[in-house]
Structures are given as structure tokens and as C-alpha cells.
Amino acid sequence: MNSLIYRFKPYLRLVSCLLFFIILTLTLELSGLRSEFTISKIQLLFEKNILMASLIFISAFTIGSMSGVPGGVFLAAAVYGLGTTKGYFLTLTAAFISISISFFVVRLIGQDGLRKFEHPFALKLLNKLDEEPLKINIVLRFLFQTLPPLNYTLALSGVKFKDYFLGALIGLPIPILIIALLIDKIISFII
């Protein structure tokens, strides 16, 4: 029995992370809260009280992101509820807070769990991340913005928070601005 536990010990932290996010997602789904993360419902918050709505928006963005709700939903709601400029800056602020909280929660639960894999491909990717952590973080943020699996993967990779956050600080503003400016076209294309 001990040899079995020892053999799977490197994966226990990753499984713990996975269980945390499954429980969070199921809790939000079963409680009905996940269905509250819609553009129209978030817009209504802004109409009632901008300060309280902003705090709720940032909290919802953080919880939603951790449970897999795409950041684009929140960006669209903020742009429609506040206008392009205010919506952009609120979403950017929420994104920075969300990815930071996500980093610390995942790191607390999973530490650097991806470092336990001894697969050659995984080791090659992690070595590349070690060589140029800031550059890779910037490129990943530019391409994938606040994608929850990216947040989890980077947190579990052992990357330093400084590189993680600076990568987001440099890599997020331009793609989020482009999406904010084109949100009407994007939504009309999807619908």
C-alpha cells in the first residue's frame, strides 16, 4: 500500500487541484449561480450602483474564471454596461485580480505539481519556461488572455509570481482592447 501511495504521490497535488475546481464548478452549477454569469444580468448590476457593481463584477469575474467561464462574457457585459473605455479598464482590472487570486489558490493547493512529471515533452516545455519565463508569459497572455487552464498550468509550473504577473501586465492590455473595440462584431458573428 505504501509503495502505491509513494508511486502516485507526485500526482496527488494535481488531483487535489482538479477536485477543487470540479467542486467549485459543481457548486456554482447546482446552486444556479453559474447561470447568473450572463451579459444581461451583469449589465443590470451596472445600472443599479456602479461602485457596488464593479466590486461584484470583479468578484464574479474571479469566481467565474476559476470555474471556467470565459473572460469574454465579462468583457462584453462591461462594455455594454459601461461603454468601451470604462468597460475595458474594469475588465482589465478584474483580469489582473482574477489571475492573481487564481495563481495563489492553485499554487497553494498544487504547488509546482507539473514539475513532478518526468515526461520528456513536459520537461522540455518547463525548461523553456525556465529559460525565458517573462517572454513566454507575455506571449501566452497575448494569445490566450485569461484562459483558466493557462492560469492553472502556469501556477502549477513553478513559474515565479513576478514573471506570471508582469507577463499578464504586458500581454493582456492589447488583446483585451482589440476585443473590446470589436465586441459588437464578435457577438453578431457568434449569434
SEFIZA-225426 format. One record per atom (N, C-alpha, C): x, y, z. Coordinates in pm, whole numbers, padded with zeros to 5 digits, always signed. Layout:
! SEFIZA-225426
XYZ ...
***
This chain:
! SEFIZA-225426
+00082-00120+00000 +00000+00000+00000 +00087+00126+00000 +00193+00127+00085 +00281+00243+00090 +00350+00267-00043 +00388+00160-00111 +00455+00177-00239 +00359+00235-00343 +00232+00199-00333 +00131+00253-00424 +00112+00403-00400 +00103+00443-00273 +00090+00585-00238 +00214+00661-00282 +00332+00604-00256 +00457+00670-00295 +00463+00688-00447 +00417+00588-00519 +00420+00592-00666 +00330+00702-00722 +00215+00725-00658 +00120+00825-00708 +00129+00960-00635 +00220+00972-00540 +00232+01095-00461 +00253+01220-00547 +00334+01215-00653 +00352+01336-00734 +00221+01387-00796 +00126+01297-00812 +00000+01336-00878 -00107+01381-00780 -00086+01360-00650 -00188+01394-00551 -00221+01543-00551 -00122+01627-00565 -00148+01772-00566 -00228+01812-00691 -00195+01751-00804 -00269+01781-00927 -00414+01734-00916 -00432+01616-00859 -00567+01564-00839 -00642+01654-00741 -00576+01703-00637 -00639+01794-00542 -00686+01922-00611 -00604+01977-00700 -00643+02095-00776 -00764+02067-00863 -00758+01955-00932 -00869+01917-01019 -00997+01902-00939 -00990+01835-00825 -01108+01819-00739 -01161+01953-00691 -01072+02045-00654 -01114+02178-00609 -01196+02247-00718 -01148+02245-00841 -01219+02314-00949 -01347+02243-00990 -01348+02111-00980 -01471+02037-01008 -01576+02072-00902 -01537+02074-00777 -01630+02107-00668 -01679+02251-00682 -01589+02344-00713 -01629+02484-00733 -01729+02496-00848 -01700+02432-00960 -01788+02439-01076 -01922+02373-01046 -01922+02257-00983 -02047+02190-00949 -02130+02272-00850 -02063+02332-00753 -02134+02416-00655 -02203+02533-00725 -02130+02600-00813 -02189+02712-00886 -02302+02665-00977 -02284+02550-01040 -02385+02497-01132 -02510+02454-01056 -02492+02376-00951 -02606+02324-00875 -02680+02433-00798 -02608+02535-00756 -02673+02645-00683 -02744+02742-00777 -02715+02729-00906 -02776+02820-01003 -02697+02948-01025 -02591+02966-00949 -02512+03089-00962 -02441+03100-01097 -02403+02987-01153 -02330+02991-01280 -02418+03049-01391 -02548+03027-01384 -02639+03082-01485 -02656+03233-01469 -02609+03287-01357 -02615+03432-01335 -02504+03505-01411 -02406+03433-01461 -02295+03494-01534 -02333+03513-01680 -02427+03602-01704 -02468+03634-01841 -02447+03783-01864 -02436+03819-01990 -02415+03960-02024 -02528+04046-01970 -02652+04007-01991 -02766+04090-01950 -02775+04104-01798 -02747+03998-01724 -02755+04007-01578 -02642+04092-01520 -02527+04083-01580 -02415+04167-01533 -02442+04313-01567 -02501+04339-01685 -02536+04476-01723 -02632+04539-01622 -02730+04463-01576 -02826+04515-01479 -02757+04561-01351 -02652+04492-01311 -02577+04533-01192 -02521+04674-01208 -02467+04703-01326 -02407+04834-01350 -02510+04946-01345 -02631+04918-01386 -02735+05020-01386 -02778+05058-01246 -02768+04965-01152 -02816+04990-01015 -02718+05073-00932 -02591+05033-00928 -02492+05100-00843 -02353+05068-00899 -02290+05166-00959 -02164+05142-01032 -02052+05091-00941 -02039+05147-00820 -01930+05103-00731 -01955+04960-00682 -02073+04935-00633 -02105+04801-00585 -02101+04702-00702 -02151+04745-00817 -02150+04659-00935 -02007+04625-00976 -01916+04721-00965 -01776+04696-01001 -01713+04593-00908 -01742+04603-00779 -01688+04506-00683 -01748+04367-00708 -01877+04365-00734 -01943+04236-00765 -01888+04181-00896 -01867+04270-00994 -01814+04229-01124 -01676+04164-01107 -01589+04227-01031 -01454+04173-01009 -01462+04039-00938 -01549+04028-00838 -01567+03900-00767 -01623+03793-00860 -01723+03831-00938 -01785+03736-01032 -01684+03693-01137 -01605+03788-01187 -01502+03756-01286 -01405+03654-01228 -01363+03676-01105 -01266+03587-01040 -01325+03447-01020 -01443+03441-00961 -01506+03311-00937 -01542+03244-01069 -01597+03322-01160 -01634+03267-01291 -01514+03213-01365 -01407+03287-01363 -01285+03244-01433 -01231+03115-01372 -01234+03107-01241 -01182+02986-01175 -01270+02865-01204 -01396+02890-01241 -01485+02776-01271 -01506+02759-01422 -01425+02830-01502 -01426+02806-01645 -01511+02899-01730 -01570+03004-01672 -01648+03098-01752 -01549+03186-01829 -01563+03196-01961 -01469+03276-02041 -01472+03425-02003 -01355+03486-02001 -01345+03628-01969 -01418+03716-02068 -01438+03668-02190 -01509+03745-02292 -01652+03778-02253 -01716+03690-02175 -01852+03717-02127 -01851+03842-02040 -01754+03851-01953 -01744+03965-01863 -01705+04091-01937 -01615+04079-02032 -01574+04194-02112 -01694+04249-02188 -01771+04162-02251 -01889+04207-02326 -01988+04276-02234 -02012+04219-02117 -02106+04279-02022 -02057+04416-01976 -01928+04427-01948 -01872+04555-01902 -01879+04660-02012 -01847+04622-02135 -01852+04717-02247 -01995+04762-02273 -02089+04668-02272 -02229+04704-02295 -02287+04784-02179 -02243+04752-02057 -02297+04820-01940 -02234+04955-01910 -02107+04973-01947 -02035+05094-01910 -01980+05173-02029 -01982+05113-02145 -01916+05174-02260 -01780+05112-02280 -01721+05137-02395 -01596+05070-02431 -01481+05104-02336 -01458+05232-02309 -01342+05271-02228 -01353+05222-02084 -01464+05254-02018 -01480+05211-01877 -01488+05059-01867 -01558+04998-01961 -01570+04852-01961 -01434+04785-01979 -01353+04842-02067 -01218+04789-02090 -01134+04796-01962 -01132+04913-01899 -01048+04928-01779 -01099+04844-01661 -01230+04833-01647 -01283+04749-01540 -01249+04602-01565 -01263+04559-01688 -01231+04419-01721 -01083+04392-01703 -00999+04485-01744 -00855+04468-01727 -00818+04457-01579 -00878+04543-01497 -00855+04538-01352 -00901+04404-01296 -01021+04362-01336 -01075+04233-01289 -00987+04117-01335 -00935+04126-01456 -00848+04020-01508 -00721+04008-01424 -00659+04121-01392 -00536+04117-01312 -00562+04058-01172 -00673+04099-01112 -00708+04047-00979 -00739+03898-00988 -00817+03861-01089 -00859+03722-01106 -00741+03628-01127 -00651+03665-01217 -00538+03574-01243 -00445+03567-01123 -00437+03674-01045 -00353+03672-00925 -00411+03578-00821 -00540+03591-00796 -00605+03503-00699 -00597+03358-00745 -00623+03337-00873 -00615+03203-00929 -00476+03144-00908 -00374+03224-00933 -00235+03178-00915 -00212+03130-00772 -00251+03213-00674 -00223+03179-00535 -00306+03061-00486 -00431+03050-00531 -00514+02936-00491 -00455+02807-00549 -00426+02809-00679 -00371+02689-00744 -00234+02654-00686 -00151+02753-00664 -00018+02728-00609 -00029+02671-00468 -00124+02722-00389 -00144+02672-00253 -00183+02524-00254 -00274+02489-00344 -00322+02351-00349 -00223+02260-00422 -00178+02304-00539 -00098+02215-00624 +00050+02239-00625 +00095+02345-00559 +00236+02384-00560 +00289+02383-00703 +00399+02317-00727 +00456+02310-00862 +00437+02168-00917 +00312+02121-00911 +00278+01983-00945 +00322+01938-01083 +00328+02028-01178 +00371+01988-01313 +00519+01949-01317 +00595+01994-01221 +00738+01961-01216 +00759+01815-01179 +00655+01751-01129 +00667+01611-01088 +00660+01515-01205 +00607+01563-01318 +00601+01477-01436 +00740+01460-01493 +00773+01340-01528 +00904+01313-01584 +00895+01274-01730 +00795+01328-01794 +00777+01304-01938 +00870+01399-02014 +00942+01350-02115 +01038+01434-02188 +00976+01562-02248 +00856+01551-02302 +00792+01668-02363 +00760+01773-02256 +00704+01728-02142 +00673+01821-02033 +00800+01887-01980 +00904+01809-01964 +01031+01864-01914 +01090+01966-02012 +01077+01939-02141 +01127+02031-02242 +01052+02165-02235 +00919+02158-02221 +00839+02281-02210 +00873+02359-02083 +00887+02288-01973 +00920+02354-01847 +01060+02415-01851 +01153+02348-01915 +01288+02404-01929 +01286+02532-02011 +01205+02533-02116 +01192+02654-02200 +01130+02767-02117 +01031+02734-02035 +00969+02833-01948 +01071+02886-01847 +01158+02800-01798 +01262+02842-01703 +01363+02936-01768 +01392+02912-01897 +01490+02994-01968 +01439+03137-01993 +01312+03149-02031 +01256+03280-02065 +01115+03295-02008 +01104+03298-01875 +00970+03299-01814 +00886+03422-01849 +00944+03539-01848 +00867+03660-01876 +00821+03663-02021 +00912+03635-02111 +00879+03638-02255 +00768+03538-02287 +00778+03419-02233 +00678+03316-02261 +00544+03355-02199 +00545+03411-02079 +00422+03456-02015 +00354+03566-02097 +00432+03658-02151 +00376+03766-02232 +00308+03708-02356 +00378+03620-02425 +00323+03560-02547 +00197+03480-02516 +00199+03400-02410 +00082+03321-02374 -00037+03409-02337 -00012+03517-02265 -00122+03609-02229 -00176+03679-02353 -00088+03716-02443 -00133+03783-02565 -00223+03689-02645 -00186+03561-02653 -00263+03465-02731 -00389+03413-02661 -00379+03388-02530 -00488+03320-02460 -00552+03403-02349 -00510+03526-02329 -00561+03618-02228 -00577+03552-02091 -00701+03544-02042 -00724+03494-01906 -00777+03351-01905 -00750+03277-02008 -00799+03140-02019 -00766+03061-01892 -00869+03011-01821 -00843+02943-01693 -00739+02832-01699 -00741+02741-01799 -00636+02638-01799 -00494+02696-01808 -00480+02810-01873 -00348+02875-01879 -00308+02920-01739 -00401+02982-01666 -00371+03025-01529 -00327+02908-01443 -00400+02796-01453 -00368+02680-01370 -00233+02621-01408 -00211+02609-01538 -00086+02549-01586 +00034+02630-01543 +00025+02762-01560 +00138+02846-01520 +00162+02841-01370 +00054+02840-01291 +00070+02833-01146 +00134+02700-01104 +00096+02592-01171 +00150+02460-01137 +00289+02437-01195 +00333+02526-01284 +00462+02508-01350 +00580+02548-01262 +00552+02619-01154 +00660+02665-01069 +00714+02802-01109 +00651+02866-01209 +00694+02999-01252 +00677+03096-01134 +00764+03193-01124 +00755+03292-01017 +00638+03385-01043 +00573+03429-00934 +00458+03518-00949 +00497+03647-01022 +00617+03695-00997 +00663+03819-01062 +00656+03804-01214 +00707+03695-01268 +00704+03672-01413 +00561+03648-01463 +00484+03577-01383 +00344+03549-01415 +00265+03680-01427 +00280+03765-01326 +00203+03890-01323 +00254+03991-01425 +00385+04007-01436 +00440+04100-01537 +00404+04056-01679 +00403+03925-01701 +00361+03874-01831 +00218+03914-01862 +00132+03908-01761 -00007+03949-01779 -00017+04100-01796 +00060+04172-01718 +00057+04319-01724 +00097+04370-01862 +00190+04303-01925 +00236+04343-02059 +00153+04276-02168 +00114+04151-02149 +00049+04074-02255 -00102+04089-02266 -00170+04131-02160 -00317+04138-02164 -00377+04265-02225 -00323+04382-02202 -00394+04504-02245 -00429+04512-02394 -00339+04476-02481 -00365+04491-02625 -00475+04396-02674 -00466+04265-02647 -00574+04179-02697 -00710+04210-02635 -00712+04247-02507 -00840+04282-02445 -00896+04410-02507 -00809+04506-02539 -00854+04629-02606 -00911+04597-02744 -00843+04513-02817 -00891+04476-02952 -01029+04410-02942 -01043+04320-02848 -01172+04253-02831 -01279+04353-02788 -01244+04444-02697 -01341+04545-02651 -01388+04633-02766 -01295+04670-02853 -01331+04754-02968 -01415+04680-03072 -01397+04549-03078 -01467+04469-03179 -01580+04384-03121 -01619+04409-02997 -01713+04320-02929 -01846+04308-03003 -01896+04417-03059 -02022+04410-03134 -02011+04315-03252 -01903+04326-03326 -01882+04239-03444 -01864+04093-03401 -01793+04073-03292 -01768+03937-03243 -01901+03872-03201 -01981+03945-03127 -02110+03890-03078 -02204+03866-03196 -02212+03960-03291 -02301+03939-03406 -02255+03821-03491 -02124+03795-03494 -02071+03680-03567 -02109+03549-03498 -02100+03549-03365 -02132+03429-03285 -02281+03399-03289 -02360+03503-03278 -02507+03486-03273 -02560+03483-03411 
***
